[in-house]
Each structure stands twice: as structure tokens, then as C-alpha cells.
Amino acid sequence: MTHQPMPDERIVPNPAEEAYWAGLRHALMLDPTVTYLNNGSFGPCPKIVFDVVVESMRRLQSQPFQQFLREIPQAVRASKEKLGAYVGANPDDFAFVMNLTIGMNMVAGGLDFERGDEILTTDQEYGAVNNCWNYLAERQGLTIARVAIPSPPESEDQIVDIVASGITPRTKALLVSHITTTTGLIMPVKRLAQAARERGVLSVIDGAHAPGMIPLNVEDSGADFYIGNCHKWLMAPIGTAFLHARPESQKLLHPTIVGWGLTWDALRRVIAADQSDMYRLFEFLGSRDLSPFAGVGAAVDFQRGIGIDRIAGRGRRLARYARTRLLDAIPGVTLLTPWDERLSGSLTAFTMPTLTERDLMAEVWDRFRMQILGRVTENPEVTRCRLSTHYYNTYEDIDRFIEILHELGAGR
Ligand SMILES: Cc1ncc(COP(=O)(O)O)c(C=O)c1O
């Protein structure tokens, strides 16, 4: 079901708005000769955020012992409080982790399963996350059941029906992305978590793309475990993510990396900044440089200065413009992302005949210095292309992309 936009839905850029966003783009460190339409892989961080990290790294070298045990943990805790307020999570209920992959492994490896248990998930999950659960399933004799979500789906109701009907008496956990990497679909995670809970199933949400793309309230999602990335749409330093566990679900999660944090005895004598069990068991993981986490607070401040509704609105307008232009200009484009604004945000995925992964990744970068994402699908004949439109992107970026597609012979 591909909806064609009506003429009154067409977007005309507003010069004052464009000037505002251009000012923000200058606060980033992106190379001005590069067109970056791939925020969904890694977000560029504002210079002010980068400076906080570098300053923290510098201070660490000035007196490693005091900085590591006292000063940096306080800065990290301050970041955690800001992040918690921004994404609707009590700072005591989440641990900072390096990335989503690590947080997901902590959940998969930290829960008790029995041979024969089933994990229910969808056909739109991220490859590394699939690997994590498939590997666990193989080692522990679990089954992975995968429901197919249409691209695009018709409604939230349809998604909930498909997922809920996949739950069986053997299902122990439901794993879904909040925003899917393959099609940019925003899943109704609150309804899915509720459907899981009603059937005695734990919910695990891959929130790689939600923080900083759309308004987010982790507690309100009702998920037992929610892992979110800070280094994509929140544009915090690379190597920053969080693992949130509802208070009632924390006791179900065992640490898989065990060090001083196993008990409070030793830790309380040296660390005063963060007294939560999530910190002790999932964040205090031996000697490492925590400076990137010190920068998360600055990334939150930066986004708060703009406003998440304004950011989400900008991303959606650019995405809508991109989708309209693609359908208008490139014969044969099949849009995978829904038009419905409850079901999609700042990611746009589509397929089109003739272009290959090589064209979209190597040619587009080498010849035109534009970064997008192109991946061959399960069907080797079909390549899926994904555009990320964050607030710093422009309508010209999208026009340029369309021109490049023409130059590459798309749709011919
Ligand atoms: C949906 C989804 N999950 C997980 C990840 C992995 O994130 P990370 O590389 O931070 O572990 C990504 C990264 O693109 C993603 O898109």
C-alpha cells in the first residue's frame, strides 16, 4: 500500500526556517564538502559536545586515580540525570553501556532461559542483534520465532495483531525494534510491551534509533528492558548508549561481566557518584575511559535547546520531501517506509531496480561525496536504500541525491 502524496501535502522550504537549521549545522564538525544522509548509522556530534569529551580525557591524564574514581563518575552521573529527564527514565534504572550491541548482549546473556523456550521477534531486526539472539538460542537450545511485518504495514493495529498472534505458551521474550533499521517503521512499542506482559512474556526493545529522533518516554513504554543509543540521533559521542530495566525486571537480569561491582562492599569505599544497582552491575566494568559519557549531558542540553518536537518535525518534513521526490522522479521506486506519521520518522527506505549496493555505497561516496546506506536484501537482486534526514540536513541534500540517482541511471 503506497500512498501518493496529494499536491497540498507537498513541502515548500521556508527561508527563515532554513536559516535557523543552517546555524545549527555550523555547530557541528561535519566536513562541509560532504553530504551526510546517514545519521542512522552514526550521528555527528556538535563541537561543544566533543570539547566536553576531550576536556574530560585531558583531565583524566592530569591525575588518573582521582579523575577515574571521583571526578569523571560525577560528570557521568550528571549526564545520566540529564539523559534520564530527556528520555523519561529514572537515572537509577539504567546503566550507561558502550553501544546497543553490548546492552543487548547483556540482556540476552543475563536472563534465565530453559531449553525449548521461544524468543519471538520480527523480520525487521538489526543483523548484529539477530546474531546475538541466534547465538544464544543455539547454545541454550532456544527457538527464535520471527513474524513478518509488511513493508509498509497498514496500521498500528495490524502490527500488534501480527506480533500478538505470534506469542505461544513457549514464548518467554519478545524482541522488537522501536524504529526499524530496515524500513524506518516506528513500532507501537507500548502496545507491544503490554501485549507481551498480558501473556507473561518479557519485552526487550531495541531502541537504537529512538532517542533524539522522536519524543521518547522509556518508562511509559512499559518495556521490561529498553536499550537505546545516544550516538545516533541524540548526536552524543560515539560509544554511548544505555540499558534500562524496569525496577521489577532488574532482579531478573544477571550481570554477564563481573568485577568489583558484584557487591557494594568495595565499590562504596571508592565511588560515591552513582549508587544504583544498574550502575554497579552493568556500568562499573573495570578500568576504561568514561569521557564519552561525560559528553552525553552536553548532547542532551544541545538538543533541549532546539526541542525534540521541533527536531522530530524537521526530520519528518525532510523525509516526506524525500519520499515525494523519489516517487516523482525515479520510476520503479518502491517505498518501504509508511507515510503515516505515527508509523515513521526521519528514516526513509526504498528499493529501486538497477542500482546495486556497490553503486549506492561506493559510487555515491567516491564520485559525489555523499553518504547514504545501501544494502543488498535477502533477495540478491534487490538492494535497499536508506536515507536519514536529521535536523541539519537540507532540501538541497535531497535534491542532490535525486540528481545523483539520475546520473547513476536509476529507474532506467
Ligand atoms: C536497529 C539497530 N539496532 C542495533 C544497532 C547497533 O547499534 P550499535 O552499533 O550502537 O551497537 C543498530 C545500528 O545501526 C540499529 O540500527
The ligand as an SDF file (V2000), in Angstrom:
LIG
                    3D

 16 16  0  0  0  0  0  0  0  0999 V2000
   18.0650   -1.1450   14.9570 C   0  0  0  0  0  0  0  0  0  0  0  0
   19.5140   -1.1940   15.3460 C   0  0  0  0  0  0  0  0  0  0  0  0
   19.8860   -1.9540   16.3990 N   0  0  0  0  0  0  0  0  0  0  0  0
   21.1550   -2.0340   16.8010 C   0  0  0  0  0  0  0  0  0  0  0  0
   22.1430   -1.3240   16.1600 C   0  0  0  0  0  0  0  0  0  0  0  0
   23.5600   -1.4770   16.6430 C   0  0  0  0  0  0  0  0  0  0  0  0
   23.9660   -0.3360   17.3090 O   0  0  0  0  0  0  0  0  0  0  0  0
   25.4500   -0.2640   17.8730 P   0  0  0  0  0  0  0  0  0  0  0  0
   26.3660   -0.2780   16.6980 O   0  0  0  0  0  0  0  0  0  0  0  0
   25.4650    1.0180   18.6230 O   0  0  0  0  0  0  0  0  0  0  0  0
   25.6750   -1.4300   18.7460 O   0  0  0  0  0  0  0  0  0  0  0  0
   21.8310   -0.5320   15.0640 C   0  0  0  0  0  0  0  0  0  0  0  0
   22.8850    0.2260   14.3740 C   0  0  0  0  0  0  0  0  0  0  0  0
   22.7450    0.7380   13.2900 O   0  0  0  0  0  0  0  0  0  0  0  0
   20.4880   -0.4760   14.6400 C   0  0  0  0  0  0  0  0  0  0  0  0
   20.1220    0.2410   13.5650 O   0  0  0  0  0  0  0  0  0  0  0  0
  1  2  1  0
  2  3  1  0
  2 15  2  0
  3  4  2  0
  4  5  1  0
  5  6  1  0
  5 12  2  0
  6  7  1  0
  7  8  1  0
  8  9  2  0
  8 10  1  0
  8 11  1  0
 12 13  1  0
 12 15  1  0
 13 14  2  0
 15 16  1  0
M  END
$$$$
